[in-house]
């Protein structure tokens, strides 16, 4: 089943639940899965909040994010 994970510093998103819901719906559309209960109940998004300082690029910046899909 389609799933997506988002990792961000705590407090980045004001409504993680709504974001997860919106991402799951978008993922269903992108994957072109049928809009039936089996897929609606098993397509998911997970928002992982990390403590401040837990994200960094090579230069030490933590204000940008990359997608690993």
Secondary structure, DSSP 8 states (H G I E B T S, - for coil): --EEEEEEETTS-S-HHHHHHHHHHHHHHHHT---SHHHHTT-EEEEEEE-TTS---TTS--S------
